[in-house]
Amino acid sequence: MKKSQALTTMKLTLKPEHQKLIEAQLNTGRYANPDEIIAEALQLLSKCDRYQQWAIEFDPPKSSLKKGIFLKRRRN
């Protein structure tokens, strides 16, 4: 871990395919332990979520379509 952070323990049960992915990443030598892999995966998930929110806000017609607003306006 890069910064001094309080640690908590969480018990997880992984599907076999997820365990294999973690083991494969460990075998590359890029990560020292599963915690580093999970931390990076969560950071990427957070970035993806922020990007999706940005895309909705940046493209109003698309966000309107998702909300059903654009179609209602077109019919009027």
N, C-alpha and C positions, 0 to 999 in steps of 0.2 A: 504494500500500500504506500502511496506517495505521501499522504498527509497523516498526521496523528489523528486518528478517529476512534470514537468509542465503537467497540465491536459487540454485536449481539449474535446469538446462535439461533439458527432456524434449521429445522430438520426438513429435508426435501426428499421426495421419492421421484427418481428419474425414470423415464421410459428407456428401454435398452438402447434405442437409436440415439437418444440424447446423451447417454453415458458414453457411447462410442464416439460421438462428436467431441465430447470433452477430452476423452482419452487421446483421440487423434491430435487435438490441439496441444495437449501436454507433450506428446511425442515429438512435436516440431521443435520443442525447446524454446518457443517464444514466450511461454507462460511458465511460471514457477509452480503454480498450484491452481486448483479449480476455482478458487476465489477470484483470481485475476481474470479468468475467462468469463465468469458470471458478471463481474463488474464491467468488463468491456461490452458484453452483450447488453446489459442494462443501459449503458451509456448510449449505445447505438439505437436501442429501442426508444429512448428518450429523444434522441435527435430525429428519428423517423416521425415520432408523434408531433414534435415541434414543426417539422417540415410540412406534414399534412395539414396542420392548423394554419400555417403560413399560406399554403396553396389555396385553401378555402378563402382566407381573408384577402389574398392578393387578387383572386379571380372572381369578382362578384357574380357574374353570370353562372359560373360553376357552383358557387356556394348557394346561389338562389335555386338552382336546379335540385341540389341535394335537399333543400328545405321545401321544395315544391312551389316556391314563390314565382319563379320565372314563368312557368307554364300557366299559372293563373293570370299573370299580367298579359301574356300573349293572347289569351282568349278574349280579353276585354277590349 
